[in-house]
Structures are given as structure tokens and as C-alpha cells.
Amino acid sequence: MERRKLMLGMGTLGITSIAGCGEPDNESGPESEPESEPESEPESEPESEPESEPESEPEEEELKIEHLHGITGFTWPSDIAGNHSNRYEWTAAGFEWWYEMSISRALGEYYKDRYSRSREYDMYVTDAYGKSYISNLAGNLEQMANNNGLDEAETVNLVIRFVQQMEYTADDVRTGFDQYAQYPVENLIERGGDCEDSALLLSALLSQMGYGCVLLYMPDTEPEAHMAMGIKGGSSIPGTYYEYQGDRYYYVEGTDEYAVGEMPNWGGSTSAEIIPVRGAYPTLVYSYGTGVTDTNEIAVEVEITNQGQAAARNTSFHVGFEDENGTVYAENSSSIGTLGHEDSVEDILYLNPPDDRALRLLSAVRIDGNIHDTDQSEWQYPIT
């Protein structure tokens, strides 16, 4: 793609000078000596005030979008200092347990800013930035179980009880609106959530420990839709199960103390949409910056990186400027294609926004046409 030259300064303009002269007298040499007075013509230099002509109208036109130069942003976790220091207490297998962990505040803010709150739930379970926390927690819970002589079933129950005894908090209480799924690390920070949050955290921990897991979405339970988890098991296990691809997945309730295979007495239908939990999912982050080109356009330079374990296919990047009335101008997009694990790509997009109003830059990265993450800049106001 052709890249226009970025204008880093105000430009260089020519300077016009005006020379004066005295009135002619006659052609005789000696008598014309008074004409030498023009040697003092430097006194006429004040007439050179037109040197201010660089402020001519054409150059002012070229500088009107200068306020849109230097906009920057990024979507990865910031450098916010500090940690959330949490203690968890629960009972299981006849023992009282406790566990303490610290979670980066920067990671908590990153999740709050993440756009994606879709129903692609396996994206939450396998998120790249939370993986180390989930892996460490799962490993430590297993070690605690081994140190206390728990068998496999008791170890699974230890993890389930860890999640079940967290506080239940509905979406509309915690976030102000419904259907807001938390990433597992968010659930650990908040020390609780609703049914889908518990199911996601359980799936993240047990799948990390090597167990087959699915999510069970039940849209017709009463008094409201519900989500639980299914854990893969053999025919000897009693209780309620769902079949998926020839295997049994036993019902696991995440919000109250029920055993594996034990289902609450829901009203309505308990038929479930089975959502498989994949082992990997792409996690895209990006940074961007703007500059003014020599053709008086805004150039948006972007770098996109896939931090996830799975390839991101049919990736695209989108930008545009929005005014204070919500109208979007100068939209542009770029097809990125496939980004594998830890692959990065740089691109540049050119925009021609209006120059007479406050604007902010909107940006988004998409996978298969679905928005994966977004960012928006601060408002930029014309220079007056």
C-alpha cells in the first residue's frame, strides 16, 4: 500500500522582500549623487512586513486537521500498579479450606474495558491474559488435595465447592444490566458472580486440570434462563447427564452446594444447548497512532497482535471519526487475514474527516465479521 509522507512540522514557506528606490533626477553623473541616498534604504525594511504572509489562507486550510495529529491508544493491559489481594474460604470433604491470591489491578481494568461480552463462552474460559492465574490456582488446589489425601472424586468436589461457596451476585446488581458474562479472573477478583460466571470459572479450572467440560445453557428454565456446567464422566456416576458426541456430561451446579449429577428442582424445561469448551481461542490486542499526511489526510497506523493460542481467521481492522452527535465520518477498514499465535501485523489506513468540529477516533478489530475488541480516543477539538 502506498504510504503518504507524514508532515511533522508546519511546513516551510517562501519570504517575500520589497526593495525601494529614490526618484530619478537627470542623467548627469555628479549631479545624480544624491541618488546615493537610497543606501539608507534599509530604513525601508519595515515595508518587509509582508514576511507574515505565511499566514495566507491556503496554508491555513492545510493546518485545519492538525488537532487530529498524535492520537494514540492501545487495548492490552495497562501499567496500573497494585494488586487485588483476596482470601477465599470454603468447606469440602470434611475440612475447612482457605486460599489467598493476588491479581493485578491492571488485568482487572483490562477486562472491564474489553468489548467482547458475547455468547462465544469458550472465549472467556481460554482467555490468554487470565491463563496463568487459572493455571496456578488449579495446580495449587490439586496440590492441596494431594497433601490432604483426597481421591480424584474428592479433588473434583474440592474445586466445585470452591466456586459454589462464592457469593451469588446477579448481573443487574453487579454491572447494572443483564447478560454480562465475567471472565474467570473477574469472578476471582469480585469473589462471586451469577450462574454463567460460576459455570465459566468451573470450566476454566476443571478443563485446566484435564477434565472434559461443556457449558449447559438452559433458556427455558423458570423463573429465568440458567447456565450450568457439564463434566465428562462414565456410566457408573449417578445423576443427571447430557449426551454430547457420544459421551456423558454430568450436570454441575455452580451457584449452590449440589453434588455432581444433582440438579435443582427447576421449573419449565431443562433441555440444554450444549456449548463445547475449546482448548484455545484467539486474543487480539492492538495499538494505533495518527499523523497528518502531505495530502492533508489522517493516517492511522495500527499494529495488531494475537496473544491467544488459536489462530484468528478473517481478521479485519476498522476505524472512523465520530462527532458529538454520534455521526461517524471517514470510515475505513483493512482486511488482515489470518493471525497465528503471537503473530503481529502492521497496517496503515487513510481518512478524510471534517475539520470544523470536535471528533474522536473509533477503532475495532473483528474476527469473522464479529467485533472482538474496540477502543475510542479522547475528544479532539479544532485549534482556534
Disulfide bonds with the S-S distance in Angstrom:
none
